[in-house]
Amino acid sequence: MTIPEAVEIAKKHLVEVMPDLASSTIELDELETPPSGSAWRFTFTAIRPSDPNNSNVLELLRSRRSTKSVEVNSVDGSLLAIRNRAA
């Protein structure tokens, strides 16, 4: 599996598990392969679009970013884990 293929598979898993992120811009922050090479680890930042029609102060102050760590099997692309990461 190539790096671009692994990135797309990890993004797909993230959106399948967390469908509310489908409308977000998802950016790759980090990529890691452990020495054994058995899994790809990615850190993504999802930036939710703002609603220009919403003037609710609480909504404006709410964080539009969430950071997730996704781990996929390097052989078959199966999902191993999704974790919250501190932004």
N, C-alpha and C positions, 0 to 999 in steps of 0.2 A: 504494500500500500504506500502510495506517495504522500508527501506532506499535504499538498492541496486536497487530495482525496480524504485524508484523515480529518482535516479541518472541516470540510463540508459535512462529513458523517457526524462529527461531534456537534456541529451547529444543529443538524437535523434532530439528533437525540435531544438536545436542549429544548428546542421548540416543541417537540412531541410531548415531553414531560411537563413543560411549562408553556402552554399555548398562549398565555397572556403576553409572552415575549415576541410573538409572531409579528406584531406591528412595530417592534423596536429595531433600531439599528444595532446589530451585533458585531462588535469589533474584537479581533484577536489581540490579547495583551501579552500572553506568554505561551510558550510551547516547551514541553520537557519530555524527554524519553529517558527512562531509568536505564542503568547499566545493563540490565538483563534484556532490555528491548521488548518486554512482554506487553507494554501498554504505552499509549500516548496520553500525556496530560496537557490539557489546555486550560488557560484562563481567559474567559470572555467577559467583556463589559457590554451590557445591554443598556442602551439609552432609549428610554420611552419618549415618543413624540409629545410635545406640549400641545395643549388645546388652547388656541388663541381666543376662543369664545368663553373660556372658563375664567372668571375673575375671582373665584373663591381663594381667599388668602391661604388657607391650609393646603389647598391643592398646589398653589404656586410654591410653597415652602417645602413640599414633599420632594424627596430625592427622586430624580428621574433616572438615576443610574443604579444598576445592580451588577454585582460582579460574581460570576459563577466559575467554579473549577469543574471541568468535565474530563473523565478518564474513560478511554475506549481501548478495547483489545486491539493490539497492533496487527493481528493476523486476520480476524474476521470482522472487525469494526463494531463488535457488540458493546453495549453500554456497560461499564463497570461501576461508575459512580458519578453523581453530580453533588457538589458541595458548595455551600456559601463561602465566599471569600470576603475579607474586609476590604473595602474600597480604598 
